[in-house]
């Protein structure tokens, strides 16, 4: 899916794989050895998720950043997550959002800071949003 993170200064185009179903969200980016710089995964939920809900990195090999988005697609929280390749799922830390969220986007670590994307910026889906307003 073509999308853009829209900041005060620019629109940053990205290509997102979409995880809508439970099984897709559960697998996430497990086992991936690399992502292109502008690739990531969008996790969509049917309902607003509680602030204590988060993600874990079980069997995930990449350092990732995650942006938790509100129901309007605005970034409400950004966290950095480290790989967890242990054989015991219970020993992997979770990364709670700290805010209610409707969706989340995982990108390579430092993607958001490298592009000046911060809390309050917005994810817009579709190529038509990738030009500066």
N, C-alpha and C positions, 0 to 999 in steps of 0.2 A: 504494500500500500504506500503510495506517495503521500508525504505529509511535510509540514514545516513547523519548526518552533519559531514563533513570532515574538521578538523582543522589541524594545523601544527603538532599537537601531537597525535591525535587519530581520530577514526571514531566512532561517537556516534549514535547507531542504534535507530530508532524511527518507530512507526507505524502511518501512516497518513490516515485520511479519506479525500477523494478528493472532492472538490466542483468546478465543471467545469461550470455548468449551472447557469444562473442568479439567479434562485430561490434557488439553493443550497448555492450560495455565500451570498444571502440576509439573509437566515436563520442562516447560520454559526453554532455557538455553543449555540444559544439561548436556554434557558431552561435547559441546561445540569447542573446536580448537581455535577458531578465529572468527572475527566479524570485520567486515569492511568498516572504514572510519565513519561512514554515514549510515550504517545499518544498525537496526535494533529490533526489539520486540515490544509490541503493545499488548498489554493484558487488559481485557475489558471485562467488567463485572455487570451483572444485571441490576444489582442494588448497591447503594452506598456502603462502603466497608468501614468498619470501626477503626479509630486511631491506633488501637493496640494490635491490629492485624498487620502482618508484614510478610516479607519474603525471606527465604533462606537460600543458601548457595550449595546445597547438597549435590554432589556430582557435577558441579559447575566448575569449569577449568579456567574461566576468564575473570579478570578483575573488571567489575562492572559498576556503573552508577545507575541509580534508579530514581526516577522522578515520579512522585505520587501526584495524580491529577484529580481535581474536584469534578463535579458533574458538568461543568462548563468547559473542561479541558485546560483549566489554569493550573500551573504547577503550584502545589501547596507545600511540598517538601522534597528535598533531594538528599539522598544518602549514598555513601560509597560502600561497596560490598566486596569482600575478599573471597576467593575460591575456597571450597571445602570439599576435599577429595577423600575424606575418611570413609571407611566402610560402614561406619555407624552413623546413621542419619540423625540420631538424637544428640550427637556431639557437635552438630553444626549450629552456629548462632543464627538467630533471626534478626531481621532489620525492620522493626516496626515503623510504620509511616509517621506516627505521632500526630496525625491529622486524619479526619475522615477523607476517604478517597473513592472515586468511581472507576478509575483506571490507573495504570502505571506503565512507564516506559523504561526498559533497560537498554542502556547504550554502553559502549566501551568506557572504561574509567577515564575520567577527566574530559569527556566529550562536552558536558554542560559548561564546565568552567572555561575550557579552551574556546568556546564559542560565545561566552558572555551570557549564557542562558541561566536565569535565576528564578527563584520563587516569584510568582506573579506573572511570569511569561506564559504564553499559551501554545498548546499544540493544535494545529489546524490540519485536518485531513484534506487531501486533494491537491494536485499541482497548482490549481488556480490561486491558492493562498501563498505561493512561494515567491511572489513579487512583493516588494515593499509597498504597503498601503500609503 
